[in-house]
Amino acid sequence: MSTTSTAMSIDQLQQAARDHLWLHFTRMGGHEPPIIVRGEGCYLEDSNGKRYLDALAGLFAVQVGYSYGEEMGQAALEQMRELPFYTNWSYAHPRAIELAHEIAQLTPGDLNRVFFVSGGSEAVESAWKLARQYHQARGERRWKAVGRRVAYHGTTMGALSINGIAALRAPFEPLVPDTLHVRNTNRYHRPPDETEEDFTAFLLEDLDSAIEQAGPETVAMVLMEPVQNAGGAFTPPAGYWKGVREICDRYGVLLCADEVITGFGRLGSWFGSEHYDIKPDMITCAKGLSSAYASIGAVVASDRVVEPFLNDTSMYTHGITFGGHPVQCAIALKNLEIMKRERIVENVHDNADAFRATLAQLLDLPIVGDLRGTGYFYALELVKNKETRETFNDAECETLLRGFLSPQLFEKGLICRADDRGDPVIQISPPLIATQKEFDIIAGTIGEVLDEAWSRIA
Ligand SMILES: Cc1ncc(COP(=O)(O)O)c(C=O)c1O
């Protein structure tokens, strides 16, 4: 039996969870939440002593895996002794300065100015506000944000408004005005004879005309992930980012790369913006910045974006108490030190082909229509009919994904996500320390479960 550092017995924990803990994005009825008590490397253990391979890295976040608690904890302890807290409102402190310096070294181009927040939603929220105030400081009133269909950018009202997932938005409408949603880079359901070049042109035309129709002089920001997670790891077609950058330049719109998932190594480069040569005006990041050992995120702005805020009386009229918290910064700094020392990003770069090749074996299964993604960031799209690419309807998704796949994968000791915010996919995004051993377990377990799912359908 596993031990955990709590005064409660496992039964008491389960009862208290049922009575008091409100889980995020979780159906509560009859749900007995697994209680995860410890982690090591790519693996987690629950309160019954059962081990799981975490093929989702927390939530696309635990880059270095779960074994660096001692080292990160020591960095946190030392910071607690020296200065447990001070704010970034008007004051600086060494760890926030050092971390901002470090991030500015790692981000591409002239993304040199770092504004700290507590997580991804706050980063997106702050980027939109920054874009609005940037234009205002230059004598323009622009407020609209452009996102992509089915994209997820967080849950605070501003970030939620940019989300392209109708089901997440609907309960909270009316949302923050105004947002536009353009096509994402899902190529799987496009006409099979469409060339990559035609696809790129089609997407850029859609973006261009959306901005034209909205009135370019009202549009503040385009926010897109280098590889879109929701819908299943949509990678950009050739020429896409160059075209998006050109459209933003033509209309004077700021381009923000939402790197909450792709930042800090997931694609095999420090940032997706570097990987695809995006040249954004801003980057939003969180999760991997601290490998999720701390709740810290950031907006990183280019020299051009910070310029109107640099004169004597200007300021960005925005802040949060915990932005740049010294203990969170100390942990993030330690994480980046570990990532460099252990060559974590190089590990992704070196193993990405082998990972893809291992997952590609699953394409032989009749239910697997597509494998998408890059680096350590993949999705398998599930289909009813491979020839026609026909997808599952809502009721089938309910029985297949929620009723069978998710619980079966978990039962077999694999944590990954069966997701139907777009067409049904299995998302695979392990810690960046994963090696062939983990790739084999992931592909083996998913293969077994999908085989069984198909025989049930058949
Ligand atoms: C691309 C992207 N942006 C923003 C967010 C929101 O981040 P958080 O959950 O830390 O608020 C997420 C979360 O998954 C994300 O994937």
The ligand as a Gaussian input file, in Angstrom:
#p B3LYP/6-31G(d) Opt

LIG

0 1
 C       -2.972000      27.115000     -25.467000
 C       -3.466000      27.376000     -24.089000
 N       -3.634000      28.642000     -23.679000
 C       -4.067000      28.929000     -22.444000
 C       -4.365000      27.941000     -21.547000
 C       -4.863000      28.279000     -20.171000
 O       -3.881000      27.979000     -19.228000
 P       -4.266000      27.798000     -17.685000
 O       -5.035000      26.536000     -17.558000
 O       -2.906000      27.744000     -17.002000
 O       -5.020000      29.006000     -17.260000
 C       -4.188000      26.602000     -21.924000
 C       -4.490000      25.512000     -20.968000
 O       -4.480000      24.356000     -21.273000
 C       -3.743000      26.313000     -23.221000
 O       -3.589000      25.062000     -23.633000

